[in-house]
């Protein structure tokens, strides 16, 4: 075996090892962790149209849980969703996957499509981006309670005990971000949406290998 070939055989593993070290230390690509498979569902939106998890497959979706009668307790959540809607262009490229917003109402008795449609108009929800939807009681318990693991309970005043909750799901239907019990910073939400959209844009070719390496080495952003 020639000396050049020996050097080549020796240097290839060394270069791979060096690349791994550099990747781990400098983390040139950041990703959000793949947490778990997001729950499937079938809802009815503010226009009386069916909204399913399969319909939103291939899109990045930010979910929040609430109800129209929540009043001041939900104002911060509504304001945050509206700000995300209005600032998506800050983190998305023209050819990025679509980003959708969905507010799931846990009050199907009162939040009929007509009520949801009026609420959507009042809060400035663009129907092309942000949909309000609900389902029957048992379906909501399966989706919100068992699927997203959000506790809620009707209180003595006709409302619900419910903490702020937001969930970011990628186009493959995988939960990528959980923001529980308090309102997250808009900066963090926009950053995370941008990270997931950028990863989707690089889902093919050599770039995909780099993103898989980022997951392998847990190259996650700091909070």
N, C-alpha and C positions, 0 to 999 in steps of 0.2 A: 504494500500500500504506500502510495506516495506521501511525501511530507505535507504537501498542500491539502491532500484529502484528509489526512489526520487532523490538521489544523481546523479544517472546515467542520469535521465531526465534533471536535471539541468545542468550537466556538458557537455552534448553533444552540446547544443547551445553555451555554453561558449567556448568550444574547437573550434567550427566552427568560432565563432567571433574572437578568438585569431589567428586562421590560416589566416583569411582574413586580419587582421591587419598586421601580419608578411609578408604576400604576398605583400600587398600594399607598405609597408615600404622598404623591402629588395629586392623586385622584382627579385626572383631567376631565372625567365625566362623572356627573352626579345623577343619581336616580332616586326615585321614591321606592321604598320596599314594596314587594308584592305580598300583601297581607293575607288575603283569603279570597275565595270566590264570592262575589257580591250576590245577594239574593235575587231571584227572578220574581216577576210580578206581572199583573195586568191591572191597570188603573183606568179611571175615566177622568178626562181632563175638563178644563173650564168650558170647552166647546162641546162637551158631551161625546168626544171622540175617545176611542180606546187608545191607551198608551201602555206599551209593553216594554220589558227589558230587552227583548229581541229587536224591537224597532230601533232602539238606541244603541245596538251593538255596532261597533266601529266608530263611535263618538265618545268623547270624554264627557262625563256627566258629574256635576256637582249637585248633591241632594241635600235638602234640609227637611226637618220635620216640624210641623206646626199646625195651626188652624186659624181661620179668619177671625174668630171671636177672642183671640188671645190678647188683643189690645196692646197696652204699653209693655207687657212682658216680652212680646215678640218683636217690638220695634227695631231693636238692635240687629236681630237676625234678618229681618226684612231689608233694613238699610244696607247690611253687608251684601246680601244677594244682589240688590240693585246696583251697588257699586261694582261688584264683580262683573255683572252684565255690561255696565257702561265702560269698563276698562279692559275688556278682553283683548282689544287690539294692541294693548301695550306689551303683551306676552306672546302673541300668536303671529306666525308668518302667514302670508297670503295662501300658501298651499298646505297649511296645517289641517289636521282633522278638525271636524266641527266640535265645538264645546256647547253643551246644553245645560240648563239649570232646571231642576225639578223640585218643587215644594210639595211634600206629601202631607195632606190634611188627615189628622186622626179623628176628625169630627164629621163622619159621613152623614149623620142625621141632619145637620144644619148646613153643611158645606155642599150644597147641590151644585151642579154645573153653573146655574145662574148666579149663585152667590160667589162662586170661585171666579167667574168671569168679571163680575163687578169689582171684586177684590183685586184681580190682576190689573184692571184698568186704573184703579185707584193708586196702586203702588208703582205703576209704570213698567209692568212686565211686558217685554216684547214677546209676542206669542211665537215668533220664529226662534227665540232663544230660551225663554223661561216659561215653563208650564206649571200650572197648579192642578193637582189631581188628587183623587181619593178612591176608596174602594169600600166594599162591605166590611163590617166589623171583623169577621174572622180572617179575612184576607189581610187586613191591616195588622192584626195581631201577629200573623205569620211573617209578614214583611218587616214591620217596624220592630216588634218585640223579639221574635226569634231570629229574623234575618239580620237586621242592623243592631240588634241587642240594645234597643232603646226602651227604657222603662217609662211608661206613662199611665196615668190613672185619673179617672174623672173625679173632680173634687166636689165639695158640697155646694159650690156656687154655680155649678153647671159648666165650669171650665175643666182644664186638665192640669195635672202636675206634670211638668215636662221641662227638662233642662235643654239648653241650646245644644244642637247636634248638627254636624255637617259631615258629609261623606263624599270622597272623590273616587270615581270608578273609571277605569280606562276602557278603551275600545274592545278589549277582550273580555270585559265583564269581571275584571279583577279589582278588588278594593285596594286603592293605593294610598289613601289618606283618611284618617279619622280625627275629627276635631270635636271633642266631647266636653260637655259640662260648662263651657264658657265660650264667648265669642272669640274666634281666632283673629289675628291681625290680617288686614287686607293684604299687606305685603307678603305675608307667608302664603295665603291662599293663591294669589296671583303667581307667585314663584312656583308653587307646586303644580298648578295647572300648566304653566309653561314647560316645566320639566317633563310631565307626562306627554304633552303634545310633541315636544321635541323628540322624545324617545319613539313615539309612533311614527314620526317622520323618517326616522332612521331604522325602520323595522326590517329593511332588506339590505343585502350586500355586506360588505366588510364592516360598515358602521354597526351593524347588528351585533357582531362579535364583540366589539368594544363595549356595547351596552350590557351584553351578557356578562362580560368580565366585571363591569361595574357592580352588577348584582352579586356576582360571586364573591367579590371582595368588600361588599357592603359599603359602597361609596355613597353614603346617604348624606344629605345636607344637614347642617346643624339647624336647630330650631330658632 
